[in-house]
Structures are given as C-alpha cells and as structure tokens.
Amino acid sequence: MVDYHTAGQPTYQYGGNGPGIGDYMAQEDDWDRDLLLDPAWEKQQRKTFTAWCNSHLRKAGTQIENIDEDFRDGLKLMLLLEVISGERLPKPERGKMRVHKINNVNKALDFIASKGVKLVSIGAEEIVDGNAKMTLGMIWTIILRFAIQDISVEETSAKEGLLLWCQRKTAPYKNVNVQNFHISWKDGLAFNALIHRHRPELIEYDKLRKDDPVTNLNNAFEVAEKYLDIPKMLDAEDIVNTARPDEKAIMTYVSSFYHAFSGAQKAETAANRICKVLAVNQENEHLMEDYEKLASDLLEWIQRTIPWLENRVSQKTMPEMQQKLEDFRDYRRVHKPPKVQEKCQLEINFNTLQTKLRLSNRPAFMPSEGKMVSDINTGWSHLEQAEKGFEEWMLNEIRRLERLDHLAEKFRQKASIHESWTEGKEAMLRQKDYETATLSDIKALIRKHEAFESDLAAHQDRVEQIAAIAQELNELDYYDSPSVNARCQKICDQWDSLGSLTHTRREALEKTEKQLETIDQLHLEYAKRAAPFNNWMESAMEDLQDMFIVHTIEEIEGLIAAHDQFKSTLPDADKEREAILGIQSEAQRIADYNSIKLSGNNPYTTVTPQIINSKWERVQQLVPKRDHALQDEQSKQQSNEHLRRQFASQANIVGPWIQTKMEEIGRISIEMNGTLEDQLNHLKQYEQSIVDYKPNIDLLEQQHQLIQEALIFDNKHTNYTMEHIRVGWEQLLTTIARTINEVENQILTRDAKGISQEQMQEFRASFNHFDKDHGGSLGPEEFKACLISLGYDVENDRQGDAEFNRIMSVVDPNNSGVVTFQAFIDFMSRETTDTDTADQVIASFKVLAGDKNYITAEELRRELPPDQAEYCIARMAPYQGPDAIPGALDYKSFSTALYGESDL
C-alpha cells in the first residue's frame, strides 16, 4: 500500500446528475445545511458513515476514529477509494504541509469526478480544514456512487431500486410496511425481516414485539455484525429517540444488507425467470382446456340440433304445424344467437392462444380430433343447411295444410248441399203412383219427371266437383282422407242409383203416355223455367257462401270484380223471377176465371213461388254479406301490402348498409393508419357503431315477425329476405371481431418482441404494397417479392429457392398457399427479436439447484411460489444421473419439454 502525503489545488462543485448517480443524485444537488445542523441527524451520520468507512478500511489494515479529522490529510481518503473501487490512485505527495494535504484531497476528488460524479460546493480546502458538513457530504457522495448506485431491481435503480428490494423482501411479514428510509425502520422489525427472509435460522421473528423497538434494533444489529459481517453503524437508542431518523444513515446501513444478500438476489432472479415461464405455460394450459370444453359443448349442441332440423315428419293440422313454426322461431331468436357468439368467441380464443404460444416460443396448439375450428365450421355449415331446408319445408307444409283445410271445407259444403238435394229422391223415383193416376195426372207426372231429369242434369256438375275435390285431397295426403273417400263413395253410389231409378221411371211413364191427352201448359212452362232458375239461385247461394283464400291484393280485387259482375246480373234475374211468378199467377187467374179447382201445388215441379221468393230473399241477404267479407279481405290484403312495403323499405336500407360496412371493414383492415392502439381504438369505436345499429335489425325482425304471423310468403318490393339480413349481420359482427382480434394479436406480438411502432408500420406498408388484390394475404410469388424488397436473398437459384422454401415452411406450416399478415409479423418479429429458450430456463434451474445437475422438491418449494413449485414437482421426472440422490428431480428434460422438444 502506498504512503499518501501530498496535496493539490482545484475546488469541486458537489452535486449534479451524472451517469454515476442517476435520478436520485439529482435530488442531492444541494446538501441541506439546516438538516446537518440537527445534532441527532449529524450524530447518526457520523456514526453510520464512520462504521461504513471502517468496514472497507479494515481490509487495508486501518480505520478512522473521527471522520472529519482523519480524512484531512487525504491519505486515508485515497486509501478508502482504492479499496472500494479496486483501482490504483495517483501516488500521494510527501510532506505534512497544508498544500500537500490539499493536493492529496484533490486527487481523491478528481478520482470521484472521473466516475461520473459532479461535486457541488465541495473543495479540498474545506476537507483539509475539517469542515464536518462538507466531509459528511463527500462521504455520502462516495456511498451513493459505490454502494447504492449499482443497485437495480426491475428496471429501477439507486434509492428507488433499494426501496423496492426492501418492500419485496419484507412484504410477507406482519407489522412491516417499508415506505421510506426513516420512520419505516424505527421499530426494528424491517431490519429483522430482511435477515429472516434470507437467513431464517438467525432470527426468531415471531417472538419480536412491535412495542419494543430497542430490543428489535439491537437484535438485528448484533446478528448482522456477528453472522453477516455487517458492522454496527447505529445505536438503537439514536434511532428510537429521534422523531425522524436520518435517511442517509438508514440507506447506508440498508445497502450493506443488500450487498450482503446479493448472492440470494441472483437466485431470486433465476426463480423469477422460471416463474414467468411456468406462468405462461399454466395460462396456456388453462386456455387449451377452456377451448376443448367450449368446442365440445358447441359441437354437442350442433349434433343435437341438426337431427331436429332434418326431421321432415309433417303434422296433420294447421295448429300443430304453426306450433312447430313457432318452435323454430324460438330457436332462431333465443337458442341460436348465443351459439353464434360462442362460435365467434371460440375462434377468437383459438387465435389468441396460438399467438401466445408463438410469442412464448411454444409449439402450436392442436385440439383433440374432431374439435378443430375447421370441424366446428363444417358442423356449423351443416346446421345452416339443415336450418334453411327446414324453414322452406315448414312453409310449404303450411301452404299445403292451408290448401287442404280449404278443400276439405269446400268438400263438406258441396256434399251437404248435394245430400240435402238428394234427400227423398230415391223414394220419389220408386213410387208407383202412375198406376192409379188419371191421364192428366200421368201427363203431369211425365212433365214432372222431365223437370226432375233437367234438375238431375244440372246437379251432375256438382257431383263431378265433389269427386274432383276428394281426388285432390287424396293426392295432397289429407289426414282425414278415409272419411272423405267414404262420403264421396256414398254420394257417387247414390248418384248412380238415382240415374238408374230415373231411367226406370221414365220407361214406366212412357208406357202409359199414350193414354194421357191433356197437360197444363202453363204449369209445365212454369216448371221448366222455375227449375233452372231455382238451380241458378242455389248455385248463386253456394257461390256467395263459398270460402275463398287469396295472398295478394290483385287476387282479392279479381274476386271483387267477379262479385260486381254477378251483382250486375241481378236485375235481369229479378225480371226472370217475376216472369216465372207471372206464369204461375196466370195459371191461377185462368183457373179462377174458368172456375177450375186446382189440386194442390203445380204437379210438374216442387219449386213453388214461395220457394223461389224465399231463395231470392236469401240471395239478397247473402250479397251484402259477401260484400262485407270481400271488403274485410281487401283490408287485410292492403294491410299485408303495407307490411310488405314497410319491411322492404327497412330491408333496402339495412341490406346495403351491411354490405357497405363489410367493404369498409375490409378497407380498414388493409389501410390500418396510425399506431396499433389507435387502430384498435378506431376498430372498437367502429364495432360500437355497428352494435349501436342493432335496433335497426331488431326493428326489421319485428316487421318480419308481423309478416310471418300474417302468413305472407313473398315480397316483390325487395330482394332481401330476413335470412339474408341475419346472415349478413352475423358475418359483419364476426368480421369486425376477427379484425379487432388480429390487431390485438399484433399488439401482443409487438409488446412481446419489442417491435417499435415504426417497424410495425414498415411491415404493414411492405405487406400492403405486395398485396395487390387487397385480400389480406400474400401468394408465394408476392411474398417472395416482399422478402426481396426487405433484403432477403431468395432469388431464383438453388440456394435462394432453398431459403425461400424454409421461410415458407415457417410462415405457412399448413401449406395453405397464402401468407397472412399475422404470420408475416410473427416471422419478422422472430427475425428481429429474441425470446426465452430452453437453455436459458435450464440455466435458471441450475442457479436454484446450486450448480447441481438435479434439483430437489425442497429447493423448488423454497425458491418458487407454492402453485408453480407444485406444478414443477408434479411434472419433473426422477433424475437418473450417477450423482442422483433420493428425491432428485430432472429439471433439464422438464425445461426442454416446455418448448416442445419432448413430452412431459
């Protein structure tokens, strides 16, 4: 060791914020003169700084007694700097004169300044003169530079780093809350907690009491001096009896604890690295389990729903089919929308998981067989197809059943009218009344039979209509066809019987016709004209009561026009009625005039004037009823037309809006201006604007509900159906969600890989430049051109082709033939950044194991959080090396398995 004797000249300015002291030194620019005058604080600083200096000077075989006296000649000051820096200072000057001392002190100050420390207002003369304030300030500067500055915890340094280290180490201990370097240390518990955290065998922490600070402090200081080689720098009474202990003294003392435990800090750093890796792995496993469960639930719902949609067993009645349609509407409104959201969320979760796996350098996630996103999309496509066919089938079935109900009612009406007409006809045709009748009676019977034949011929058309309706009901698979067929067969059999009986009776009457001479021509004429008129009225009543079914306003207007045409014939019919009644009146007038007594009713017909008048009145009553029914139906069709136009008006707005938004999203996803956060905020605002548009979709659903309830099956005013709108809306929501997810994954990639915003924009610009069709992906040739523009040697030669094929296997592992922007970003980020590797994790485990090739469960539980320690223990295989001990675990195979190089 050199003998220091000389002196120098310059005066130094103490303070500043040079690179050696950092931000905390910026707060020390001006040494607080008033505080140094505080006797308690000055006493604490003298004692602490003296102990600190002696802890280093004793390495050189010397020490100081009085800090402001023993450094005056500069010799021990230069010796102290040599010991703590490990460097040689210039040779001190010989001599004991004041100038020699000043020169020696200046050499020490020059050395301090060479370490990046700017000294403010501290000159060699003041140190030589024994200025206590300046001497303490100089020693504090040396402590900051050589004992505190290099402390770094989680990217914080100096005072903040030391405070954070203390907070983290004492966090688990009760009654300890380190917030500063003065009053937080008065009760002594913080000092004891630091020792116990690193050397628990030295301190019985549970026996310490917060209300006994002197005992606590003395215990910590004595243990530190005895076992940790940390000299006692303060007295417990000095700290306890001071309202606010000196911060610099406490910091100096605590920094000695930090350096004493610096070896443990390395183990903690290694443990943190392992915790980080294990936390990523655990989170990824949770995400995989969540994906498997969500995929299983969604596939099970799809597989359960498709058979229901593919069931084509028709119901027998309209109410049953309408209930089936209502069940389908509930499925569309209630059951399907949440599943659409689950499917979208599943795809987002899958993409996010794959991105996290890539960012953490883990193998890609491969779902269980049959649970890939493509499998779910295939199942969903089958569901959509079955759903579309199911709705079309139900609508056709409802039309069929509606038609069947109409035909069945029409059959029953016509059958009832016919059965009413045929009632008693067979008995009448079987009469033998002509055997005892007079000639005039016989002629009357002949005329009557002729009239009956005319009536029978008129009813032939109705019988044919009944048979045709029954045939159509059979062809349309009417559920009550057996009873219809039985009734129709009965009517046809009866009709054949009537025809046969009519023919037989005519032959019988014609046999006796020669004996008949006279006939009442007026009654005959009456009968001939009354019968067709009566049949016309019955047909008119039947038509006026006939049910009708229409679906458009044009159809009802056609029926109204036909009805108006019918009403226009009523005046002529009324004239015919009056003429027929006039014939009967004329016959009665002649009989009365000639005193002829007519025997009962007209012998040629059963259609009396009373019947004609009654049926005519009935026709007159039915006409306004028919008017009212047609008007009601016209109002209904006008309402339906209003519903069509209302739906069409809204659909013609919503449909193009959805298409426009889809195009805008595509354009936004390509342009992507600003930072990723700006893009994400813009997309989320855009997504919110889409969500805010949902009431228009709901309004359209309400209008569509009204249309379906009104059984409206077509709409000529728009090309958009509700199904088109639903599919477009679902695609719009899915597209914006996917685009947001892509940007979020880009942010994950950027943050994980340390990619700057300028790099990300450069990547996007390069990608968009070669994405000629703006499809969001690059073909192989486009990607090659992009790589060449970025400086990659992938020209068309053997070596360039091999390099390009290698890169393509990375960005397109599934050989899809395209490169997405996310794959492009992943590739570029791997090219420009670094990530944790299996070797780094193995090295961290080796630190925790104390350089052994294995690690024990006890060491894992001591260094790692409980859940992650148990995670490692459960997955690590027993160590099989030659130096194995019972319970030894193989951390190397475990680390490589984390990165997919082998199975756990």
PyMOL commands that set and color helices and strands:
alter all, ss='L'
color gray80, all
select helices_A, chain A and resi 23-26+33-36+39-60+67-70+75-85+98-114+124-128+132-148+158-170+183-185+189-198+200-202+205-207+213-227+236-240+247-260+262-310+318-359+373-422+425-429+433-435+439-475+481-511+513-515+521-545+553-568+570-593+609-671+676-692+694-709+722-753+757-770+780-789+798-811+821-832+838-848+857-863+866-875+891-898
alter helices_A, ss='H'
color red, helices_A
select strands_A, chain A and resi 11-14+119-123+152-153+156-157+777-778+819-820+855-856+877-878+888-890
alter strands_A, ss='S'
color yellow, strands_A
deselect
rebuild
show_as cartoon
